[in-house]
Amino acid sequence: MQEPELTGRLALVTGAGQGIGEAVARTLVERGARVAAVDRSAGGVKALEAELGPAALTAHPADVTDASAVQALVERVERENGPLDILVNVAGVLRTSPVVDLTDDDWAQTFAVNTTGVFHTSRAAARRMAERRSGCIVTVGSNAAGVPRTGMAAYAASKAAATMFTKCLGLELGRTGVRCNVVSPGSTDTAMQRELWQDAEAPLRVLDGDPASYRVGIPLGRIAEPADVAEAVAFLVSDRARHITMHDLYVDGGATLRA
């Protein structure tokens, strides 16, 4: 029988304690990778380690906003497990507010995790990958990075910055063979998404659109599951995508009309 396509590869996944990050970690393990699961909250990643076993996945509680902690984390993961082949940046936060009511802390914390955290992990991994002339980095962005959204200026701006950062990194690393891509989900059934739903009709407004907030619906007529996003990530980190870099793959059911 053919081995799973990621057998023998080591991946580091941030935000792996829940939602899309957890789905990515599970999917990569299913494809044969060993996963270092990172999250600021220890509970989720430790539960994953207990379920999947430390031979497949190890829990690493860490805060991606802390540059020295990230550096130490990557060093430890490579020291204990070998060369890092894959980095998936999923850790993110969402603070919604009209711009005129947005606090300095909301803005700073959003960028600290969604943008600076991506910089910290990508820089630490890229230094090693470039030297070995092998590896791939995927940043989970958002379709909000390409289409304005009311009440989501900080989130959208932070994801747009992380997207362009990842593309620039891919350009710089191209000659080394290290690939850098972005997966941009739309509305996905996660705890973060459900925090936006204020009543029972909210999911229908996501599907059908909401003129009051200048939002179109989802042409495919369904809200994504975390596994849908994880499958896109798994493709981009595999050899099937060996000639793809600096790409932004939208996984949003057509919600942005690819604007």
Residue pairs with C-beta under 8 A, 6 or more apart in sequence:
3 32
4 30
4 31
4 32
5 31
5 32
5 238
5 239
5 240
6 28
6 31
6 32
6 33
6 86
6 234
6 237
6 238
7 31
7 32
7 33
8 32
9 32
9 33
9 34
9 85
9 86
10 33
10 34
10 35
10 36
10 77
10 81
10 82
10 83
10 84
10 85
10 86
11 28
11 33
11 34
11 35
11 36
11 84
11 85
11 86
11 87
11 88
11 237
12 35
12 36
12 38
12 73
12 74
12 77
12 84
12 86
12 87
12 88
12 121
12 125
13 21
13 24
13 25
13 28
13 35
13 36
13 37
13 38
13 88
13 90
14 21
14 38
14 39
14 64
14 88
14 89
14 90
14 91
14 117
14 121
15 21
15 38
15 39
15 89
15 90
15 91
15 92
15 140
16 22
16 24
16 25
16 35
16 37
16 38
16 39
16 44
16 45
16 48
16 90
17 37
17 39
17 40
17 41
17 42
17 43
17 44
17 45
17 48
18 39
18 44
18 190
18 191
19 90
19 188
19 190
19 191
19 192
19 226
20 90
20 140
20 185
20 188
20 190
20 226
20 229
20 230
21 37
21 39
21 88
21 90
21 91
21 140
22 44
22 48
22 226
23 225
23 226
23 227
23 229
23 230
24 88
24 90
24 140
24 226
24 229
24 230
24 233
24 234
25 35
25 37
25 48
25 57
26 48
26 52
26 230
27 227
27 230
27 231
27 233
27 234
28 35
28 86
28 88
28 230
28 233
28 234
28 237
29 35
29 52
29 56
29 57
31 234
31 238
33 85
33 86
34 55
34 56
34 57
34 58
34 81
35 56
35 57
35 58
36 57
36 58
36 60
36 73
36 77
36 81
37 45
37 48
37 49
37 57
37 58
37 59
37 60
38 45
38 60
38 61
38 62
38 64
38 73
38 91
39 45
39 59
39 61
39 62
39 91
40 61
40 62
40 63
40 64
40 91
41 61
42 59
42 61
45 59
45 60
45 61
46 59
46 61
48 57
48 59
49 57
49 58
49 59
58 81
60 73
60 76
60 77
62 69
62 70
62 73
63 69
64 70
64 91
64 113
64 117
64 118
64 120
64 121
65 112
65 113
65 116
65 117
65 120
66 120
67 120
70 117
70 120
70 121
70 124
71 120
71 124
73 124
74 84
74 121
74 124
74 125
74 128
77 84
78 84
78 128
83 128
83 132
83 134
84 125
84 128
84 129
84 135
85 134
85 135
85 136
86 135
86 136
86 137
86 138
86 237
87 121
87 122
87 125
87 135
87 136
87 137
87 138
88 137
88 138
88 139
88 140
88 233
88 237
89 117
89 118
89 121
89 122
89 137
89 138
89 139
89 140
89 162
89 166
90 140
91 113
91 114
91 117
92 113
92 114
92 140
92 159
92 192
93 109
93 110
93 113
93 114
94 110
94 152
94 155
94 192
94 195
94 196
95 102
95 106
95 109
95 110
95 154
95 155
96 151
96 152
96 155
96 196
97 103
97 106
97 151
97 154
98 150
98 151
99 153
102 153
102 154
106 154
107 154
110 154
110 155
110 158
111 154
111 157
111 158
111 161
113 158
114 155
114 158
114 159
114 161
114 162
115 158
115 161
115 162
115 165
118 139
118 162
118 165
118 166
119 165
122 137
122 139
122 165
122 166
122 169
122 180
125 135
125 137
126 135
126 137
126 169
126 173
126 178
128 135
129 135
129 136
129 137
129 173
129 176
129 178
130 173
130 176
130 178
133 176
133 177
133 178
134 177
134 178
135 178
135 179
136 178
136 179
136 180
136 181
136 236
136 237
137 166
137 169
137 170
137 178
137 179
137 180
137 181
138 180
138 181
138 182
138 183
138 233
138 236
138 237
139 162
139 163
139 165
139 166
139 180
139 181
139 182
139 183
140 182
140 183
140 184
140 185
140 229
140 233
141 159
141 160
141 162
141 163
141 166
141 182
141 183
141 184
141 185
141 248
142 155
142 156
142 159
142 184
142 185
142 186
143 184
143 185
143 186
143 250
143 252
143 255
143 256
144 152
144 155
144 156
144 159
145 156
145 159
145 160
145 162
145 163
145 184
146 160
146 184
146 248
146 250
146 256
146 259
147 256
147 259
148 156
148 214
149 155
149 156
149 213
149 215
150 213
150 214
150 215
151 213
159 184
162 182
163 182
163 184
163 248
166 180
166 181
166 182
167 180
167 182
167 246
167 248
169 180
170 178
170 179
170 180
170 181
170 245
170 246
171 246
173 179
173 180
174 245
174 246
179 236
179 241
179 242
179 244
179 245
180 245
180 246
181 236
181 241
181 244
181 245
181 246
181 247
181 248
181 249
182 247
182 248
182 249
183 229
183 232
183 233
183 236
183 248
183 249
183 251
184 248
184 249
184 250
184 251
184 252
185 224
185 228
185 229
185 251
185 252
186 218
186 224
186 250
186 251
186 252
186 253
186 255
186 256
187 193
187 206
187 218
187 223
187 224
187 252
187 255
188 223
188 224
188 225
188 226
188 228
188 229
189 223
189 224
189 225
189 226
190 226
193 223
196 202
197 203
203 223
206 217
206 218
206 223
207 217
207 218
207 221
207 222
207 223
208 217
209 215
209 216
209 217
216 255
216 256
216 257
217 255
218 252
218 253
218 254
218 255
219 253
219 254
219 255
219 257
220 253
220 254
221 253
222 253
223 253
224 251
224 252
224 253
228 251
229 251
232 249
232 251
235 241
236 244
236 247
236 249
250 256
250 258
